């Protein structure tokens, strides 16, 4: 057999395999919209406090956060109450384009990733049983599974910033499992970001926070917080290869998709090369 033909057949087989077996290696987009609920301005330290800025209240907003799932670093463990947590992190040292986002309030665009240290996260929290308070009589309640999607950027890393004040921005979209108090997420069975596409989750809100920090001798503390809180009325989770029921791609389409994903993976590997 001709060498070039063998290479073409091998590449096609790899593309088909990639298209059908690595659904997690794709960007996943969280889109949401609604209105501004409130804006809270908090100043810490002597004489500080929290005030309300009503200037944006009721204005429409639209937003999205896209995270490249094949660039995420996994970190899984348990908290002090025995609940299982999973963090899928796009580290600040990774290329910034692995997490991108957009936010528009009214006719104004807000730049979430304005600082050099840009990073993102999908944090999944699984609560396997009811939470009980140590009272008499004991009160127990169910805590829903919880997902936080975020895009953040900062001028400096906390703890290594020079003396003075620096800024960081936090853009969060939160989902909960309210339909099934017994939980829908089982991290012990393995979990990928694209698994969120099929889970019965409900929006729990979103916020855009600008944080000012004061740093001195390697110690940083929060000096001020400007927090815009959103009321989310519509949201969705999508991937480029998401298809509706009854719209199944032909084998040739799967092959082309696989070739495209193969090229994307190669590009990411080239980016990460030292």
C-alpha positions in Angstrom: 0.0 0.0 0.0 1.2 3.5 -0.8 2.6 5.3 2.3 0.5 8.4 1.7 -2.7 6.3 1.5 -1.9 4.6 4.7 -1.4 8.0 6.4 -4.7 9.3 5.0 -6.6 6.2 6.3 -4.9 6.4 9.7 -5.7 10.1 10.0 -9.4 9.4 9.0 -9.6 6.6 11.6 -8.1 8.9 14.3 -10.5 11.7 13.3 -13.6 9.4 13.6 -12.4 8.1 16.9 -11.7 11.6 18.2 -15.2 12.7 17.1 -16.9 9.9 18.9 -14.8 9.4 22.0 -13.5 12.7 23.2 -16.6 14.9 23.5 -15.1 16.7 26.5 -12.2 18.2 24.4 -14.3 21.0 23.1 -15.2 24.6 24.2 -18.3 24.8 26.3 -20.3 28.0 26.4 -22.5 29.3 29.2 -24.9 32.0 27.9 -27.2 33.9 30.2 -29.2 37.2 30.3 -31.7 39.1 32.4 -31.6 42.3 34.3 -29.4 44.0 36.9 -30.8 43.4 40.4 -28.6 45.6 42.5 -25.1 47.1 42.9 -23.3 46.9 46.2 -20.3 49.0 47.1 -18.4 47.9 50.2 -15.4 49.7 51.6 -13.4 47.8 54.2 -11.4 49.2 57.1 -12.1 52.0 59.5 -15.2 54.0 58.7 -16.2 51.6 55.8 -19.5 50.1 55.1 -21.8 49.0 52.3 -23.9 51.3 50.2 -26.2 50.7 47.2 -25.8 52.3 43.8 -29.2 52.1 42.0 -28.0 53.6 38.7 -27.9 50.2 36.9 -31.0 48.6 38.5 -33.4 47.1 36.1 -31.2 47.5 33.0 -31.0 44.5 30.7 -27.8 42.5 30.4 -26.5 39.7 28.2 -23.4 37.6 28.9 -21.4 34.5 28.1 -18.4 32.5 29.4 -16.6 30.0 27.1 -14.1 27.6 28.5 -11.9 25.3 26.4 -12.4 22.0 28.3 -9.3 20.3 27.0 -7.1 23.0 28.7 -8.5 22.4 32.2 -6.5 21.1 35.1 -8.4 18.8 37.5 -8.3 19.1 41.3 -10.7 16.9 43.3 -11.1 16.4 47.0 -13.5 16.8 50.0 -14.3 19.7 52.3 -14.5 19.7 56.1 -18.0 18.4 56.0 -17.3 15.4 53.8 -18.7 16.9 50.7 -17.0 16.1 47.4 -15.6 19.0 45.3 -14.1 19.2 41.8 -12.3 22.1 40.3 -11.6 22.3 36.6 -9.1 25.2 36.3 -7.8 27.2 33.4 -4.7 28.4 35.2 -3.4 32.0 35.1 -0.2 30.6 33.4 -2.2 29.2 30.5 -3.1 31.1 27.4 -5.8 33.6 28.2 -7.9 32.5 25.2 -8.8 29.2 26.9 -11.3 31.2 28.9 -13.2 34.0 27.2 -16.3 35.9 28.2 -18.4 38.9 27.3 -20.8 41.1 29.3 -23.0 43.9 28.1 -25.2 46.0 30.4 -27.6 48.3 28.5 -25.4 49.5 25.7 -22.1 49.3 27.6 -19.5 46.5 27.2 -17.7 45.4 30.4 -14.2 44.0 29.9 -13.9 41.0 32.2 -10.4 40.0 31.1 -8.7 43.4 31.2 -5.7 42.3 33.3 -2.8 40.0 32.3 -3.4 37.3 34.9 -6.6 35.9 33.2 -8.0 32.5 34.3 -11.2 30.6 34.5 -12.8 27.8 36.5 -15.7 25.3 36.6 -16.2 24.3 40.3 -18.6 21.4 41.0 -19.8 20.8 44.5 -21.5 17.5 45.4 -23.5 17.3 48.6 -24.3 13.5 49.1 -26.7 13.9 52.0 -28.7 16.2 54.2 -26.9 18.9 56.3 -27.9 18.8 60.0 -27.5 21.6 62.5 -26.4 20.8 66.1 -29.6 22.1 67.7 -32.2 20.5 69.9 -34.1 19.0 68.2 -31.7 18.5 65.3 -32.8 20.2 62.1 -31.7 18.7 58.8 -32.1 20.1 55.3 -31.0 19.1 51.8 -28.3 21.2 50.1 -28.5 21.1 46.3 -25.5 20.2 44.2 -23.8 23.4 43.1 -21.8 24.6 40.0 -19.8 27.8 39.7 -18.5 29.0 36.3 -16.1 31.9 36.5 -13.8 34.1 34.4 -11.3 36.2 36.4 -8.4 38.5 35.7 -6.0 40.3 38.1 -3.0 42.6 37.9 -0.9 40.5 40.3 -1.1 37.3 42.2 -2.1 37.6 45.8 1.0 37.2 48.0 3.5 38.2 45.4 2.1 41.7 44.5 4.2 44.8 45.1 3.3 47.1 47.9 0.3 49.3 47.0 -3.2 48.7 45.6 -4.1 46.4 42.8 -7.3 45.2 41.1 -8.9 42.0 40.1 -12.2 41.2 38.4 -14.5 38.2 39.0 -17.3 37.3 36.7 -19.4 34.4 38.0 -22.4 32.3 36.8 -23.9 29.9 39.3 -26.1 26.8 38.8 -27.8 24.6 41.3 -29.7 21.3 41.3 -33.1 22.3 42.7 -35.1 19.6 40.9 -33.7 16.7 42.9 -32.7 17.4 46.5 -31.0 14.0 46.6 -28.4 15.2 44.1 -27.7 14.6 40.4 -23.9 14.8 40.4 -21.8 11.8 41.3 -18.2 12.7 41.1 -17.1 9.2 42.1 -18.2 8.0 38.7 -15.9 10.5 36.9 -17.0 13.9 35.6 -16.3 16.1 32.6 -17.4 19.6 32.0 -19.7 18.5 29.1 -21.6 16.4 31.5 -23.3 19.6 32.6 -25.2 19.6 29.3 -27.5 16.7 30.4 -28.0 17.6 34.1 -31.3 19.1 35.4 -29.7 22.3 36.8 -31.4 25.6 37.6 -29.8 29.0 37.5 -28.8 30.5 40.9 -27.8 33.9 39.6 -24.6 35.7 38.4 -22.5 38.6 39.5 -19.6 40.9 38.3 -17.3 42.0 41.0 -14.4 44.5 40.9 -12.1 44.0 43.9 -9.4 46.5 45.1 -6.7 45.0 47.3 -4.1 46.7 49.5 -0.8 44.9 49.6 2.1 45.5 52.1 5.2 43.2 52.6 3.6 40.3 50.7 0.3 40.4 52.6 -2.8 41.5 50.7 -6.3 42.4 52.0 -9.5 43.5 50.4 -9.9 47.3 50.4 -13.1 47.7 48.4 -15.6 45.7 46.5 -18.0 46.8 43.8 -20.4 43.9 43.2 -23.1 44.0 40.4 -25.7 41.3 41.1 -27.8 40.0 38.2 -31.3 38.4 38.0 -31.0 35.7 35.3 -34.1 35.0 33.3 -32.7 32.9 30.4 -29.6 30.7 30.1 -28.2 27.8 28.1 -25.1 25.5 27.9 -23.9 24.7 24.4 -20.9 23.2 22.6 -20.0 23.5 18.9 -21.0 19.9 18.3 -24.4 20.1 20.1 -27.2 18.8 17.9 -30.9 18.8 18.5 -32.9 15.5 18.6 -33.5 14.1 15.1 -30.6 16.1 13.7 -27.9 13.4 13.7 -24.8 14.2 11.5 -23.8 11.9 8.7 -20.6 9.9 9.0 -18.8 12.3 6.7 -19.8 15.2 9.0 -18.4 13.3 11.9 -15.1 12.7 10.1 -14.8 16.4 9.2 -15.6 17.3 12.8 -12.9 14.9 14.0 -10.3 16.4 11.7 -11.2 19.9 13.0 -10.9 18.8 16.6 -7.6 17.0 15.8 -6.2 20.3 14.4 -7.5 22.2 17.5 -5.8 19.7 19.8 -2.5 20.0 17.9 -2.7 23.8 18.1 -3.2 23.6 21.9 -0.3 21.2 22.3 1.9 23.7 20.3 0.8 26.5 22.6 1.7 24.6 25.7 5.1 23.5 24.4 7.9 25.4 26.3 
